[in-house]
Amino acid sequence: MKASLTFRVLPQLAAVTAFSALAAFSLPAAAQSAGDNIVNVGWFHLRPNESSEPLYSRMAPIGPKAGSSASISNADTLGIAFTHFFTDNFALTADLGVPPKFKLYGGGTIAALGELGTAKQWSPAVIAKWYFGDRNSQLRPFVGLGATRVWYSGVELSKNLQASVTGGVGTATANLSSSWAPVANVGLTYNIDKNWSLGFSVAYIPLKTDAEIIGRVGGTVVSRNTTTLTIDPLVTFLSVGYKF
């Protein structure tokens, strides 16, 4: 009697144990939840939607150089983002990366000058994000809003531009203004497992920069030209993320 009962009970216990193990295995692990930190590393692509005002001479002959304009190249660079989840849906991201190098080209009446110069742009950003879905969702879209501080380094002017503003007998330097700018951000995170994820986002930054070009012969300033560049870049970020 006892043996018969044992033979009937054991298969049922084995089935319950197997079902419990399968259920535990199939439960999704939390991909992003309150307290999590995620580091993303990937590729930033910056595409300016640029325009510019004509160069304006601040020294005789004073006035705009009619028909002059400039355009800005696209740029690519390594991007790094650090995200902290304060709740299962609300997070704060710090976007960093290697500063991209932009090229500036002449247009209109100064198109013949070709490349006008290069500069590296620094634009670290802090973005508040809201993630849709729950912490176990495999695909999580998000929207974000933040701010960036933009400044420039390594500004170099081409020989053609320097010759143009000094009559071919001097040198020229440029100053680019720094500024704060808002950042609007949308994107998707695809969670591969509880630690690894793929991310893609698009950010828009309404951005203007004032440029001043100063020409010198010896120690004497012989020309001073200014313009305003509207950059307004779209920034895409394709990355791999790791949660810890």
JOZIZI-V362143 format. One record per residue. N is the residue number from 1. D_CENTER is the distance of its C-alpha to the mean C-alpha in whole Angstrom. Layout:
N:D_CENTER ; N:D_CENTER
//
This chain:
1:74 ; 2:72 ; 3:70 ; 4:70 ; 5:68 ; 6:66 ; 7:65 ; 8:64 ; 9:62 ; 10:60 ; 11:58 ; 12:57 ; 13:56 ; 14:54 ; 15:53 ; 16:51 ; 17:50 ; 18:48 ; 19:47 ; 20:45 ; 21:44 ; 22:42 ; 23:41 ; 24:39 ; 25:38 ; 26:36 ; 27:35 ; 28:31 ; 29:30 ; 30:27 ; 31:24 ; 32:22 ; 33:24 ; 34:25 ; 35:24 ; 36:22 ; 37:19 ; 38:17 ; 39:15 ; 40:12 ; 41:12 ; 42:10 ; 43:9 ; 44:6 ; 45:7 ; 46:7 ; 47:10 ; 48:12 ; 49:15 ; 50:17 ; 51:20 ; 52:22 ; 53:25 ; 54:28 ; 55:29 ; 56:31 ; 57:34 ; 58:35 ; 59:38 ; 60:41 ; 61:40 ; 62:38 ; 63:36 ; 64:34 ; 65:34 ; 66:34 ; 67:32 ; 68:29 ; 69:26 ; 70:23 ; 71:20 ; 72:16 ; 73:15 ; 74:13 ; 75:11 ; 76:10 ; 77:9 ; 78:10 ; 79:7 ; 80:9 ; 81:9 ; 82:13 ; 83:14 ; 84:18 ; 85:20 ; 86:22 ; 87:24 ; 88:24 ; 89:22 ; 90:20 ; 91:17 ; 92:15 ; 93:12 ; 94:10 ; 95:7 ; 96:8 ; 97:8 ; 98:10 ; 99:10 ; 100:10 ; 101:13 ; 102:14 ; 103:17 ; 104:19 ; 105:22 ; 106:25 ; 107:27 ; 108:30 ; 109:33 ; 110:31 ; 111:29 ; 112:32 ; 113:30 ; 114:27 ; 115:24 ; 116:24 ; 117:22 ; 118:19 ; 119:16 ; 120:14 ; 121:11 ; 122:10 ; 123:8 ; 124:8 ; 125:8 ; 126:11 ; 127:11 ; 128:14 ; 129:15 ; 130:18 ; 131:19 ; 132:22 ; 133:24 ; 134:26 ; 135:25 ; 136:27 ; 137:25 ; 138:24 ; 139:22 ; 140:20 ; 141:18 ; 142:16 ; 143:15 ; 144:13 ; 145:13 ; 146:12 ; 147:11 ; 148:10 ; 149:12 ; 150:11 ; 151:14 ; 152:15 ; 153:17 ; 154:19 ; 155:20 ; 156:23 ; 157:25 ; 158:27 ; 159:31 ; 160:31 ; 161:30 ; 162:31 ; 163:35 ; 164:34 ; 165:34 ; 166:36 ; 167:39 ; 168:38 ; 169:40 ; 170:37 ; 171:34 ; 172:31 ; 173:27 ; 174:25 ; 175:23 ; 176:20 ; 177:19 ; 178:17 ; 179:16 ; 180:14 ; 181:13 ; 182:12 ; 183:9 ; 184:11 ; 185:10 ; 186:12 ; 187:12 ; 188:15 ; 189:16 ; 190:19 ; 191:21 ; 192:23 ; 193:25 ; 194:26 ; 195:23 ; 196:21 ; 197:19 ; 198:16 ; 199:13 ; 200:11 ; 201:9 ; 202:8 ; 203:7 ; 204:9 ; 205:9 ; 206:13 ; 207:13 ; 208:16 ; 209:17 ; 210:21 ; 211:22 ; 212:26 ; 213:27 ; 214:31 ; 215:33 ; 216:36 ; 217:39 ; 218:40 ; 219:39 ; 220:40 ; 221:37 ; 222:38 ; 223:35 ; 224:32 ; 225:30 ; 226:27 ; 227:25 ; 228:22 ; 229:19 ; 230:17 ; 231:14 ; 232:12 ; 233:9 ; 234:8 ; 235:5 ; 236:7 ; 237:6 ; 238:10 ; 239:11 ; 240:15 ; 241:16 ; 242:19 ; 243:20 ; 244:23
//
